[in-house]
Amino acid sequence: MKNTILLLAGLAMPTIAFAATNDPLNGADFVVNCVSDSNGGAVTLARSGATDKGFIVTDDIKGEATIIAGLNSLTFLHIMDKDVVTFVVDFDNLNYDMSIKGPHAAQDFGSCGDPIG
């Protein structure tokens, strides 16, 4: 019985370690594709290099972003001329909220697929 428990624990450990390394909340590289609920537009958010730097791509926005960690969420902050763009992705429910503050103020929200790492 003891050997069976040790064997099962040994088999579970690599799975737990693999899941932890692919978790976007722990700094891993990833890409997440999202779709706007309001207009059906595509949103792609990515992190490369396991840093606090990422990338945002939409129909109207394309550029580097600073990533700020939250509780089960990541905020992508992008400054575009006089506009400040924030995408907040909640990894509990895979939804996002986007807002633009500045001359081109806007709001958007939508859902995301599982992060690809």
C-alpha positions in Angstrom: 0.0 0.0 0.0 2.8 2.4 1.0 4.6 1.7 -2.3 1.4 2.4 -4.3 0.9 5.7 -2.6 4.5 6.7 -3.3 4.1 5.7 -6.9 1.0 7.7 -7.4 2.5 10.7 -5.7 5.6 10.4 -8.0 3.4 10.3 -11.0 1.4 13.3 -10.0 4.4 15.5 -9.3 5.5 16.0 -12.9 1.9 16.9 -13.8 1.7 19.5 -11.1 5.1 20.9 -12.0 4.1 21.1 -15.7 0.8 22.9 -14.9 2.6 25.4 -12.7 5.2 26.2 -15.4 2.5 26.9 -18.0 0.4 29.1 -15.7 0.3 32.7 -17.2 0.0 34.0 -13.6 3.4 32.7 -12.6 5.3 34.6 -15.3 5.3 31.9 -18.0 5.2 32.8 -21.7 1.8 32.5 -23.2 -0.7 33.7 -25.9 -4.4 34.1 -25.2 -6.9 34.8 -27.9 -10.1 36.6 -27.0 -13.3 37.7 -28.8 -15.2 40.9 -28.1 -18.8 40.4 -26.9 -19.8 43.8 -28.3 -18.4 43.6 -31.9 -17.0 40.1 -32.4 -13.5 41.5 -32.9 -10.4 39.5 -32.2 -8.0 40.4 -29.3 -4.6 38.6 -28.9 -2.6 39.1 -25.7 0.9 37.6 -25.2 3.9 37.5 -23.0 7.3 36.5 -24.2 10.5 36.1 -22.2 8.8 35.5 -18.8 9.0 39.3 -18.0 6.5 42.0 -17.2 6.4 42.9 -20.9 3.8 41.7 -23.4 2.0 42.5 -26.6 -1.5 43.5 -27.6 -3.1 43.0 -31.0 -6.6 44.1 -32.0 -8.0 45.6 -35.2 -7.1 49.1 -33.9 -4.3 48.5 -31.4 -1.0 46.9 -31.9 2.0 47.3 -29.6 4.0 46.5 -26.5 2.3 46.4 -23.1 3.5 46.3 -19.5 1.9 43.4 -17.6 0.8 44.0 -14.0 -0.2 40.9 -12.0 -3.4 40.9 -9.9 -5.4 38.3 -8.0 -6.0 35.6 -10.6 -5.7 38.3 -13.3 -3.2 40.1 -15.5 -3.5 43.7 -16.6 -2.0 44.7 -20.0 -1.2 48.4 -20.0 -0.4 50.1 -23.3 0.1 53.8 -24.0 -0.9 54.9 -27.5 -0.2 58.6 -28.2 -2.5 60.3 -25.7 -4.6 57.2 -24.9 -4.0 54.7 -22.1 -5.3 51.2 -22.9 -5.8 48.6 -20.2 -6.9 45.0 -20.8 -7.6 43.1 -17.7 -7.9 39.3 -18.2 -9.5 37.3 -15.3 -8.1 33.8 -15.5 -10.8 32.4 -13.2 -13.5 32.9 -15.8 -11.4 33.7 -18.9 -13.2 37.1 -19.4 -11.6 40.4 -20.2 -12.5 44.1 -19.7 -10.8 46.7 -21.8 -10.9 50.5 -21.4 -9.3 53.3 -23.2 -8.8 56.6 -21.4 -8.0 59.7 -23.4 -9.2 61.4 -26.6 -10.4 58.0 -28.0 -12.2 56.8 -24.9 -13.9 53.4 -25.2 -15.0 50.3 -23.3 -15.1 46.7 -24.4 -15.4 43.3 -22.8 -15.3 39.7 -24.0 -14.2 36.1 -23.4 -10.9 34.4 -23.9 -9.8 30.9 -24.7 -7.3 28.9 -22.6 -3.8 30.4 -22.6 -1.4 28.7 -25.0 2.0 28.3 -23.5 
